[in-house]
Amino acid sequence: MDTPSVHPALLSRRALLGGTVGALAAVSLAACGSDSGTAGGKGRGGTLTVGFDNEPTTLDPALSSAISSDRNVLNLFYDTLLRQDRDGSFVPALADRWTEDGRTVTFTLREGVTFHDGTPFDAEAAAFNLRRVIDPATRSTKAAALKNVGSVDVVDARTLRLTLKASDPLLLIHLAHEPGMMASPTAVKAGDYGRKPVGTGPFVFDAWRSKVQLTGKRNPTYWRRATDGSALPRLEQVVFRFVTDTKVLRAEVTTGGVQLVRTLPPEEFNQLAGDKQITMTDTGVRRSYYVALNVTRAPFNDPKVRAAFAMAIDREGVGKAAAGGQYDLAPSFATAKDWFYDPSITPPALDPAGAKTALGGTPVPITVVARRRAPDPTIAELLQSQLTAAGFAPKVEVLEAQTQLDRMRKQDFDAALLVIDIPRLDPSLSFDPYFSSRGSNNWSGLADSTLDRLLDTAAASEDRAVRKQAYVEVQKRIVDENYWVFLHQPKSPLIHSAKLSGIVLDVDGQWRLDEAALAS
Amino acid sequence: MATETTTTRDARRPVLTRLLRDRRARFALPVLATVAVAAVASPLLGDRSAATDTDRLLTGPSARHLLGTDELGRDVLARIVDGAAVTLAVATVAVGLALVLGTLLGLVAGYRGGWIDALLMRTVDGLLAFPLLVLALTVVAALGPGLRNALIAIAVVATPRFARVVRGEVLSLRTREWVSAAHIVGVPTPALLRRHLLPHLAGTLGVFAALQASTAIIAEASLSFLGLGVQPPQPSWGAMVAAGTDHLDASWSLSVFPGLAILLTIAAFNLLADALRDAFDAHRPDLTPGR
């Protein structure tokens, strides 16, 4: 085991340049499907090298925590019972078909599939995985996703039945992602599973050197076939190189050292524009910057002070300075293509003078916590300048990731600057954790019964119109009360070598590489 | 080089006069005076160095912003002037602290000798074994980033250097007749060190302090470049160069001008040190009786 010790302060500039927020994954049924087309029969074989900034802490899907990046890796090794396509529809995977009747879901499993270690995939194995996620002893980070599953029953070797405690419109979405990923029971029982994953997926785990690279080799007996009937996966090998420095990543893409990169900030990908060797596609993925205000203590327990804060922030200025013009402005975690987007929701207009008057002359001291990772400190510095001009006396603390989250969990801050990747698999995954009084990431310390009621309505309904109505009300409430100030949404395009084709994306933009191919 | 003749001719002139006649000092002193004036006068700028303007990001030099703007649209000239205060603090506070501490340790070690000398000098050797920046980084890592801690780190790094130099001088001085005489007539050790040894170290210390000042400025700039020195929004030349390297493709001027400020100041300190050494060396025959 190589786990190099890290001195935070020593490496902080590195950390600042690299690293990414772990966030939840999610759907937007919108997404501009601009996936690269499949390469037909050409380009078989070859090694794809990927530049990846967010090394997973574990490859056990039940325990993975970086929701907006881990699945890029997990999709190499694992399959789920069913897949969700980019347009939101469900297609068969390890299950040939399934039936739902509100209280039960019955899956008929694909025949002849084995895990990479030879263990057969059957209903017992599937039940083992789902029960493992639900079992509190596993301490699975995905347990909440299956909270409505009452029992998992093996009807016969090919039939699996889930009995639900309550109907759950999100269950299939969850089963199509990490909570439904199938791991070999033999390997899981053998121990140290997070470092030695065994699934049924297109690639077989080969090696993982921490901080260096992770290798997967082609699974020669993969069950899935391309639409033209040819065998998958097309690539012989996939190598994930763990590089956090965005400048290094950009240089590697330019020189061909890596053919695919997870994400680059605008100041880096702007430099790639015009390079014919590199394909950049806006897949609709955005990073959504926000400032959460702590309503549990003065001064932001006063709605007037929160309104003054919102009036002080020049969101366009922040976008121009931190994202080089490559950004959108949106009222919340919604993007313009999302079904729960409503352009009529508008934050208070920029008015530093008005804010100053509202605050009444004496500068209001506040503590702003931000993360030590570009461009967050720059944004914090700009906010500091804008807030000072509007009559606040802001103190900015730039912290390491874990320290900042600890401070935010303890509500030991006044304003917190952070970012999540959007869209997520479902808006409930974007809003509930942050704005429900029971939310795990309720940074602001909200206890707003109106919001709770709206969020519950939206999550429990299967009716798109009802859900949209509720989510629009949720966003209106958040913006009207100025609990949070949503900043800009930098673009996060898919960047890869022009030789690479066939990347399929999950709803939230994470990769599936079984159909990917490299032209020679 | 005509130093031989210059030395004999100028031998009796006061150090200052000789310094002012030196070409190197004539370059260095105005530069350093400018830095000092900028540092002292920077409060007069008001919030010019903090005022952001997102409509003018990373612009080149213009009439409105003589040296251009940075990544948040702030005036680079105003920030360089503001950053001079940090540089001056490093050159005076950090080096001054190291000078006082190092001299004290060096005097004690050199004069007393014995186990005190052994203990102090082995510690100093240990500290000197680390490359300067590595040691400074370690200190900042332990104390946390910020200007005050960066100053402490630089002082810690520079102190053993002063101690080493002073001890060496004291070793050669303490066997001199006037020191032995003072000792024999019963001058107490503290007074002996202060009145009979310290004055003879002035030249060496002046030269060495000027040299260390330039090293210290580079160290501060490096720490700030790494994000461990001065914290934003307070400007520091090193941090400005760092910000400039992030935006090299968009603006050449952002890293060039602060870099030039660092270069000029360090060159000035180095040249001043050279000039001082020559000025003091020429004066030496007066202090050290001929053999």
Interface residues (C-beta under 8 A of the other chain):
Chain A: H7 A9 L10 S12 R13 L16 E267 Q271 D314 E316 G317 V318 K320 A321 R372 A374 P377 T378 A380 E381 L382 Q384 S385 Q386 T388 V396 V398
Chain B: D47 A50 A51 T52 T54 D55 L57 E71 L72 G73 L137 V140 A141 G144 P145 L226 G227 L228 Q231 P232 P233 D246 H247 D249 A250
